[in-house]
Amino acid sequence: MRLGRQTCRRKIYRQISVEVSPARLNAFGATVSDVSRALRAQNADIPGGMAETGSGQQLIRTIGSAKTVEELAQTPIILGGGRAIKLSDIADVRDGGTDLASVSRLNDAPVTMFEIQSTKTASALRTYRLVQKKLADFSKANPGIEIYPAYTPADYVQSDYDSSLLSMFEGALLATLVVSIFLGGWRVIFKAAAAIGIVLFGGGYIIGKLTHQHISEVVILALFTLVIAIFAIARKEGRATFLAAVAIPLSTIPTFYFMDLLGFTLNGVTLLALGLVAGILVDDAIVEIENIERHIQMGKTPFQAALEAADEIGLAVVATTFTIVAVFVPVSFMTGIVGQFFKSFGITVAIAVMFSLLVARLITPLMAAYLLNPKTEEQKGPSKAMIWYEGVLNWALLNRWKTFGIGMVVMVVSLGAAVFTPKTFMPELDDGFMQVSIDLPPGLTPHEADITARQVGIIVANEQGTKHVVQSLRGDLTGARYFITMTDRKDRDVTKKQYEASLRSQITQIPGIRAQFGGGGGPGGGQVTINLVSDNPQALDAAADRMVQEMRKLKWVVDLRSSADITKPEIHVVPRREEAARLGVSVYEIANATRIATSGDVEMNLPKFNAGERQIPILVRLGRENRADIESIRALRVPTMSGGTVPLDAVAEVTYGGGQARISRENRQRVVSVSSGLADGYELGPAFDELKNLDFYKNPGPGVIIKESGDAEELGDMVSQFLSAILLGVFLVYCVLVLLFKDFLQPITIVSVIVLAPAGAFLGLFLVQQPLSIPVFIGLLMLIGIATKNSILLVDFAVESIAHGMGRYEALIDAARKRSRPIIMTWLYQLR
């Protein structure tokens, strides 16, 4: 098992606590530091040299450590002036544990929470299964301990993996059906698919009910696709459908090998790439099969048809494949968080598409030559749809300037729609997971912080739609975080947004609590975060206060908070320098005395108690009630240069005060973060644009600089990088086409389709007011690739016809007529 890190969120280690009474300690004129040093010197086993006796050399070891806690309490403490007292005279000695700094709860029940992470190169699923096995063994050995998996990302890795496999099997199945519709045999294939589907899915449902075991949809669909493929190859009229179905596995399997060579893993990004590219993998095969079938219908043998059809369409297929590669590869070289997300995306798509080219150019013609049957069919007249299409095309060719004008209008309108379409980094999905973080009133003890945090935890646990909630206090007790798992979407009546709004309305009623809602983790969730940076703390605080006050006026702002507006109570010790110098007391001694008395010495300086094979730290400090009493702190003794001690308040002022709970820096400059969520109905892009246009954002104050952060920063980075990648992809597409067609002007005809291809997408998003986001840009890349492929198929055929003496007008009509079928077939397939 390859585990990277294991973290326990409720750690209590064994510790010997020596709680000193300040009254008794002061009576002897000693300090807590004296007691700690004395214990370290007295309670130790130390090698003491070497003796030579008649039998040889003997190691000398001084054994001075106590064997029991009771014996430790009787340890003599040597004070200045030769005085000696027992430890028990001035302190209570207990064998216990370290202070509980954090409390974790599951549905309000206290738990010990463990976080287990696999190493970077290990399989998350394999590691998770091994951990499950170990936990099952532990549960058998310890039946009184209940282990509950609160959050298991491996489940979602498995879900992504299953979704990608489903997409591939669905693609193979749909390719079979689409090809059967256009190339014949669809009645037989559809009847067989219906019968086989009823048997497999019905059988799976019955077996699941009888055995109480879930039968995976992936398994059923894989069997479904395999049986359909076998049936298709057995039937003469369905063999063309078999050729389309096998293109996906033949292209995908070698892709896995090269992914492994490049160090890629099957993760959310590569699985997304494989799921999306499944639609492209079969395109080349469909085009090849359709062209071979067309030649067979012309009376040629399958062997002759395979040779001539493959030769006729070879350049177009190669061009379309390299076009897809040119579009997607630049995505892999983007920087920032977006770049990390897509580093393996584009290369995975390129590898899979290159293998689909090899399958389409080599394997598909080979199998077609020996599996397809010769046939001759009467040439049927054009269908009504084809007659209508040719009429529209004829009008467009005869009215070129009108057609061009319409295209320009569509392009301008679509680009305008894109400008006014809302934008966000990652759309918030109803995935059933949510994080809520709260700020607690400052200065709480661990017990008080737990009680306050439980109020929020109880509200979340009792909210309709909550499956379970994990609560974890921050180590500095300034806040808590809640990891919420909601019930399945089909089992709840509220959406994630409605659930969040209900929780917000209840949590805001708790005095002293500030809450901020986020997504299930990672980027996204619609958070606006602004960093104010300055070397001047006063100007920075003033700018942050002004920004908070002004942002409260904006309608979309919820969960507003600033990292500078939390003041933590402190006790300030201000030395009286002249008096301290006269008595020979340094600032270091003052700080050291208060630190050791209240928190104990640093770990490496702590005395140790020998407990068999372990050494238990001995923590010497004041008792809990004295650490909370400012008068006890003022009465602490501080050592002087002469060897004596004086009270702390004789050399320093001890008063109550306050300070910022958290101070952040960037490049050695102070940073204050102002963050806000988005109200329901608002998107990140429009909200952030409104914020940037306000005066307090443009002029934050003298010496103060505003830096975008979080999703707002990533949104701007995403848009600029995707646009750069798309422009670079278009340029590479043009270069590829120039090399293949050996012409500089002809590729412009093909590339020009790119400016019109996204028109429908932009207009649709604008009409339904759905935001531009990472998934949309991925879809645009796919759309550009598909539109360019279709354009190449048409232009290449027309160019070849013109080269054989056909007129340009007739060549365009003929190309549109003969290439419409494979284009419609691939279009129908992409609609899956």
Secondary structure as UniProt FT lines:
FT   STRAND          3..8
FT   STRAND          14..20
FT   HELIX           22..27
FT   TURN            28..29
FT   HELIX           32..42
FT   STRAND          45..53
FT   TURN            54..55
FT   STRAND          56..63
FT   HELIX           69..73
FT   STRAND          76..78
FT   HELIX           80..82
FT   STRAND          84..86
FT   HELIX           87..90
FT   STRAND          91..97
FT   STRAND          104..106
FT   TURN            107..108
FT   STRAND          109..111
FT   STRAND          114..118
FT   TURN            120..121
FT   HELIX           124..141
FT   TURN            143..144
FT   HELIX           154..183
FT   HELIX           186..211
FT   HELIX           217..234
FT   HELIX           236..238
FT   HELIX           239..245
FT   HELIX           247..261
FT   TURN            262..263
FT   HELIX           268..297
FT   HELIX           302..328
FT   HELIX           329..333
FT   HELIX           336..342
FT   TURN            343..344
FT   HELIX           345..358
FT   HELIX           359..363
FT   HELIX           364..371
FT   HELIX           384..398
FT   HELIX           400..420
FT   STRAND          433..439
FT   TURN            442..443
FT   HELIX           446..462
FT   TURN            464..465
FT   STRAND          466..473
FT   TURN            475..476
FT   STRAND          479..486
FT   HELIX           489..491
FT   HELIX           496..507
FT   TURN            508..509
FT   TURN            511..512
FT   STRAND          514..518
FT   STRAND          528..534
FT   HELIX           537..551
FT   TURN            552..553
FT   TURN            555..556
FT   STRAND          557..562
FT   TURN            563..564
FT   STRAND          567..575
FT   HELIX           577..583
FT   HELIX           587..598
FT   HELIX           603..605
FT   STRAND          608..611
FT   TURN            612..613
FT   STRAND          614..622
FT   HELIX           624..627
FT   HELIX           630..634
FT   STRAND          637..639
FT   TURN            641..642
FT   STRAND          645..647
FT   HELIX           648..650
FT   STRAND          652..660
FT   STRAND          664..666
FT   TURN            667..668
FT   STRAND          669..678
FT   TURN            680..681
FT   HELIX           684..692
FT   HELIX           695..698
FT   TURN            702..703
FT   STRAND          705..709
FT   HELIX           710..741
FT   HELIX           746..751
FT   HELIX           752..755
FT   TURN            756..758
FT   HELIX           759..768
FT   HELIX           774..803
FT   TURN            804..805
FT   HELIX           808..830
//
